[in-house]
Amino acid sequence: MKTEKKIIDKRYEDKHKDERKAAHAVWGTSMNRADFEELNKFLKDNRITKVQLIYAGWAVLKEQLNTKHN
């Protein structure tokens, strides 16, 4: 008998839950709805992921802080 994909996926998720938690972090945060909508539209229009946005912003902030401190 063929096992449903849903059941197979659930088993996989349960089996690898700790591995995923150890490798990744999730920020639970909120922002103004209007800014959120504008940001999502910008990201979608430019085909940018939220992860790309975070890394790019982080790089810019690190550079700005290095410049201030030197």
Summary of the structure (lengths in Angstrom):
residues: 70
radius of gyration: 19.0
end to end distance: 67.4
largest distance: 67.4
contacts: 106
relative contact order: 0.05
helix: 74%
strand: 0%
